[in-house]
Amino acid sequence: MTGVESPACVPGHGLPRGRTVVVTDEEWSRALDVTLGGTFRGQHA
């Protein structure tokens, strides 16, 4: 697998679709906040 066929299999790429992992809005906002340096802070509250 090169990861192109299934981007979700690559860590940090795509959404965990088809998995048993459930990501809450709070976790997403936290991850986005860290990844984008606080760009989404306040917008995802």
C-alpha positions as CSV (number, residue, x, y, z in Angstrom):
1,M,0.0,0.0,0.0
2,T,1.4,3.3,-1.0
3,G,-1.2,5.2,0.9
4,V,-2.6,6.8,-2.2
5,E,-5.4,4.2,-2.4
6,S,-6.3,4.6,1.2
7,P,-5.2,8.0,2.6
8,A,-6.9,7.2,5.9
9,C,-4.3,4.5,6.5
10,V,-1.6,7.1,6.6
11,P,-1.2,8.8,10.0
12,G,-2.2,12.4,9.8
13,H,-3.9,12.1,6.5
14,G,-7.6,12.0,5.8
15,L,-10.4,11.1,8.2
16,P,-10.6,7.8,10.2
17,R,-13.4,6.6,8.0
18,G,-14.4,2.9,8.3
19,R,-12.6,2.6,11.6
20,T,-13.9,2.1,15.1
21,V,-12.1,5.4,16.1
22,V,-14.6,8.1,17.0
23,V,-13.2,11.6,17.1
24,T,-15.2,14.3,18.9
25,D,-15.5,17.9,17.8
26,E,-13.4,18.9,20.8
27,E,-10.6,16.5,19.9
28,W,-10.8,17.7,16.3
29,S,-10.6,21.3,17.3
30,R,-7.7,20.5,19.6
31,A,-5.9,18.7,16.8
32,L,-6.5,21.5,14.4
33,D,-5.4,24.0,16.9
34,V,-2.1,22.3,17.4
35,T,-1.6,21.5,13.7
36,L,-2.5,24.9,12.4
37,G,-1.0,26.9,15.2
38,G,-4.3,28.1,16.7
39,T,-5.9,29.1,13.4
40,F,-9.1,27.4,14.3
41,R,-9.2,28.6,17.9
42,G,-12.6,30.2,18.6
43,Q,-14.0,29.1,15.3
44,H,-14.5,25.5,16.4
45,A,-15.8,26.2,19.9
